[in-house]
């Protein structure tokens, strides 16, 4: 669907207004069919840079490009009518300067019809968030475990324990003051996530955080059991489609090798039967 067709989708201001109300529901999507399945159930759909690992087999999100995000963003947009579309800014597309960030964010929004972009970072990204929002590019912030920074964080570790808690609280307050309409909080202790949620005026979207956050997001391939390279503690598998799919492929292969498929009902006669 085009951006103009998604007339019923919420705006970033609508998501912000959900603070303290009914929990906000979100999942990632990278393709049109998946977007269509979640459209009626999610408040917003995120085209995450996790696409690099989930669909492209990359070892991390660092190798994801603008072109990849735009391509998958366009695919997801075609599957949405009701949910708001948010797209991740990939590594290297916004860190250099607020001007670089706006150039790339405006391109993402223009070429996909996304209502907002998401970028990683706390207090050090506040100036960039303010610059973008002042120029019509709504921003969803992302703090805690920021996957694009795993090389400096030392891997996929829980963030915000001990003395780190005050720093993470300061990050949340900084992005809220800068104008972010919501903030993803990833892989932090539940108590800290609850304190942040109570402290700031914008919705918190938890992933590996707390049920007390204003909303939740998961990578859809994780929760459906399609991506099985590893399973984070915070992922609940609601289905095992990867196992089911592999079993179906094995059954197909066995039938082909046994010449049981295609059966007569899957083939066509030499002549059309007469009336």
C-alpha positions as CSV (number, residue, x, y, z in Angstrom):
1,X,0.0,0.0,0.0
2,X,1.1,3.5,-0.6
3,X,1.6,6.0,2.2
4,X,-1.6,7.8,1.2
5,X,-3.5,4.6,1.4
6,X,-2.7,4.1,5.1
7,X,-5.2,6.7,6.2
8,X,-6.3,4.8,9.3
9,X,-2.7,4.2,10.6
10,X,-1.8,6.1,13.8
11,X,0.7,8.9,13.7
12,X,3.7,9.3,16.0
13,X,1.7,11.7,18.1
14,X,-1.0,9.0,18.6
15,X,1.6,6.5,19.8
16,X,2.9,9.1,22.2
17,X,-0.6,9.7,23.5
18,X,-0.8,6.0,24.4
19,X,1.6,6.6,27.3
20,X,0.2,5.0,30.4
21,X,-2.8,3.6,28.6
22,X,-3.5,0.3,26.7
23,X,-0.2,-1.5,26.0
24,X,1.4,-0.7,22.6
25,X,1.9,-3.8,20.4
26,X,4.6,-4.0,17.9
27,X,6.6,-6.5,15.8
28,X,9.3,-6.4,13.2
29,X,8.5,-7.1,9.6
30,X,10.7,-7.3,6.5
31,X,8.3,-8.6,3.8
32,X,4.8,-7.8,2.4
33,X,3.2,-11.1,3.4
34,X,4.4,-10.8,7.0
35,X,3.3,-7.2,7.2
36,X,-0.2,-8.2,6.1
37,X,-0.4,-10.9,8.8
38,X,0.4,-8.4,11.6
39,X,-1.3,-5.3,10.3
40,X,-4.6,-5.7,12.1
41,X,-2.9,-6.6,15.4
42,X,-0.1,-4.1,15.8
43,X,-0.1,-0.4,16.6
44,X,3.2,0.0,14.7
45,X,5.3,-2.2,12.6
46,X,9.1,-1.8,12.7
47,X,11.4,-2.6,9.8
48,X,14.3,-3.5,12.0
49,X,17.9,-3.6,10.9
50,X,17.8,-7.1,12.4
51,X,16.8,-8.0,8.8
52,X,20.5,-8.2,8.1
53,X,20.9,-11.2,10.5
54,X,17.4,-12.7,10.0
55,X,17.1,-12.6,6.2
56,X,20.5,-11.9,4.9
57,X,22.7,-14.1,7.1
58,X,24.9,-11.3,8.4
59,X,26.7,-11.9,11.7
60,X,25.4,-8.6,13.1
61,X,23.4,-5.5,12.1
62,X,26.5,-3.5,11.3
63,X,26.6,-4.5,7.7
64,X,23.0,-3.4,6.9
65,X,22.8,-0.6,4.3
66,X,20.4,2.2,3.5
67,X,19.4,0.4,0.3
68,X,18.5,-2.7,2.3
69,X,16.3,-0.7,4.7
70,X,14.5,1.1,2.0
71,X,13.9,-2.0,-0.1
72,X,12.4,-3.9,2.9
73,X,10.6,-0.8,4.0
74,X,8.9,-0.5,0.7
75,X,7.9,-4.2,0.9
76,X,6.4,-3.8,4.3
77,X,4.6,-0.6,3.4
78,X,2.7,-2.6,0.7
79,X,1.3,-4.9,3.4
80,X,0.1,-2.2,5.8
81,X,-3.3,-0.4,6.0
82,X,-3.8,0.0,9.8
83,X,-0.4,-0.1,11.6
84,X,2.1,2.7,11.6
85,X,5.4,2.1,9.8
86,X,8.7,2.8,11.5
87,X,12.1,2.1,9.9
88,X,15.5,1.6,11.5
89,X,18.3,3.9,10.5
90,X,21.3,1.6,9.7
91,X,24.7,1.9,11.2
92,X,26.7,4.8,9.8
93,X,23.7,6.7,8.4
94,X,23.1,9.1,11.2
95,X,26.1,9.2,13.7
96,X,28.3,11.7,11.8
97,X,26.1,14.8,12.2
98,X,22.5,15.9,12.6
99,X,22.7,17.0,9.0
100,X,23.7,13.6,7.8
101,X,21.0,12.1,9.9
102,X,18.3,14.3,8.5
103,X,19.5,13.7,4.9
104,X,19.2,10.0,5.3
105,X,16.0,10.0,7.5
106,X,14.2,12.2,5.0
107,X,15.2,9.8,2.2
108,X,13.9,6.8,4.1
109,X,10.6,8.5,4.8
110,X,10.2,9.8,1.3
111,X,11.0,6.5,-0.5
112,X,9.0,4.2,1.8
113,X,6.1,6.3,3.2
114,X,7.3,5.6,6.8
115,X,5.8,7.8,9.5
116,X,9.0,7.8,11.6
117,X,12.5,6.5,11.9
118,X,14.3,4.7,14.8
119,X,17.9,5.4,15.8
120,X,20.1,4.0,18.5
121,X,21.7,6.1,21.3
122,X,20.9,8.1,24.4
123,X,22.2,11.4,25.6
124,X,24.8,11.6,22.9
125,X,22.1,11.5,20.2
126,X,19.8,14.1,21.8
127,X,21.0,16.9,19.5
128,X,20.4,14.7,16.5
129,X,16.9,13.7,17.7
130,X,16.0,17.4,18.3
131,X,17.3,18.3,14.9
132,X,15.3,15.7,13.1
133,X,12.0,16.3,15.0
134,X,12.2,20.0,14.4
135,X,12.4,19.3,10.7
136,X,9.5,16.9,10.4
137,X,11.2,13.6,10.9
138,X,9.7,11.9,14.0
139,X,12.1,9.8,16.0
140,X,11.7,6.6,18.0
141,X,14.8,6.4,20.2
142,X,16.6,3.2,21.3
143,X,18.6,2.8,24.5
144,X,20.0,0.0,26.6
145,X,21.5,-2.8,24.5
146,X,22.0,-1.0,21.1
147,X,23.0,-3.8,18.7
148,X,24.9,-1.4,16.4
149,X,27.3,-0.8,19.3
150,X,28.1,-4.4,20.2
151,X,31.8,-3.9,19.4
152,X,32.0,-1.2,22.1
153,X,29.6,-2.8,24.5
154,X,31.5,-6.1,24.5
155,X,28.7,-8.2,23.0
156,X,25.0,-8.7,23.6
157,X,25.1,-8.0,27.4
158,X,22.4,-6.8,29.8
159,X,22.8,-3.1,30.2
160,X,21.9,-0.8,33.2
161,X,23.0,-3.0,36.1
162,X,24.6,-1.4,39.1
163,X,26.2,2.0,38.4
164,X,25.0,1.9,34.8
165,X,21.4,2.4,35.9
166,X,21.8,6.1,36.5
167,X,23.4,6.6,33.1
168,X,20.6,4.7,31.3
169,X,18.0,6.8,33.2
170,X,19.8,9.9,32.0
171,X,19.7,8.5,28.4
172,X,16.0,8.0,28.7
173,X,15.4,11.5,30.0
174,X,17.6,13.0,27.4
175,X,15.9,11.5,24.4
176,X,12.5,12.4,25.8
177,X,13.5,16.0,26.3
178,X,15.0,16.0,22.7
179,X,11.6,15.2,21.3
180,X,11.5,11.5,20.6
181,X,7.9,10.3,20.6
182,X,8.8,6.9,22.2
183,X,11.9,4.9,23.2
184,X,12.8,1.3,22.8
185,X,14.5,-0.2,26.0
186,X,16.4,-3.3,25.2
187,X,17.9,-6.0,27.5
188,X,17.8,-4.0,30.8
189,X,16.8,-5.2,34.3
190,X,13.0,-5.1,34.8
191,X,13.2,-2.8,37.8
192,X,15.1,-0.2,35.9
193,X,12.8,-0.4,33.0
194,X,9.9,0.2,35.3
195,X,11.6,3.2,36.9
196,X,12.3,4.7,33.5
197,X,8.7,4.1,32.4
198,X,7.4,5.9,35.5
199,X,9.9,8.7,35.1
200,X,9.7,9.9,31.5
201,X,6.7,11.3,29.6
202,X,7.0,9.3,26.4
203,X,6.1,5.6,25.9
204,X,8.7,2.9,26.6
205,X,8.7,-0.1,24.2
206,X,10.3,-3.0,25.9
207,X,12.3,-5.9,24.4
208,X,14.0,-7.9,27.1
209,X,12.9,-5.3,29.7
210,X,9.6,-5.4,31.7
211,X,5.9,-6.1,31.3
212,X,5.5,-2.7,32.9
213,X,6.7,-0.9,29.9
214,X,4.2,1.0,27.8
215,X,4.5,-1.5,25.0
216,X,6.5,-4.4,23.6
217,X,8.3,-5.3,20.4
218,X,9.8,-8.6,19.3
219,X,11.5,-9.8,16.1
220,X,8.7,-11.7,14.4
221,X,11.0,-14.4,13.1
222,X,12.1,-15.1,16.7
223,X,8.6,-15.4,18.1
224,X,7.4,-17.5,15.2
225,X,10.4,-19.9,15.5
226,X,11.6,-19.1,12.0
227,X,15.0,-17.7,13.1
228,X,16.7,-20.4,15.2
229,X,20.4,-19.5,15.0
230,X,20.1,-18.5,18.6
231,X,17.3,-17.6,21.0
232,X,17.6,-14.7,23.4
233,X,16.2,-15.2,26.9
234,X,13.6,-12.5,26.4
235,X,12.0,-14.3,23.3
236,X,8.9,-16.4,23.8
237,X,8.3,-18.7,20.9
238,X,4.6,-18.6,20.0
239,X,5.0,-21.1,17.2
240,X,7.7,-23.4,15.7
241,X,7.3,-22.6,12.0
242,X,11.0,-23.2,11.3
243,X,10.6,-26.8,12.5
244,X,7.3,-27.2,10.7
245,X,8.8,-25.8,7.5
246,X,11.8,-28.1,7.6
247,X,9.6,-31.1,8.1
248,X,7.4,-30.1,5.2
249,X,10.5,-29.7,3.0
250,X,11.8,-33.1,4.0
251,X,8.4,-34.7,3.2
252,X,8.4,-33.0,-0.2
253,X,12.0,-34.2,-1.0
254,X,11.0,-37.7,0.0
255,X,8.0,-37.7,-2.3
256,X,9.9,-36.3,-5.2
257,X,12.6,-39.0,-4.8
258,X,9.9,-41.7,-4.6
259,X,8.1,-40.2,-7.6
260,X,5.0,-39.8,-5.5
261,X,4.9,-36.1,-6.3
262,X,3.4,-34.8,-8.5
263,X,0.4,-37.1,-8.2
264,X,-2.2,-37.3,-11.1
265,X,-4.3,-34.6,-9.4
266,X,-1.3,-32.2,-9.6
267,X,-0.8,-32.7,-13.4
268,X,-2.7,-31.9,-16.6
269,X,-4.3,-34.3,-19.2
270,X,-3.0,-34.3,-22.8
271,X,-6.5,-33.3,-24.0
272,X,-9.3,-31.3,-22.6
273,X,-12.3,-33.6,-21.9
274,X,-15.2,-33.0,-24.3
275,X,-18.4,-31.6,-23.0
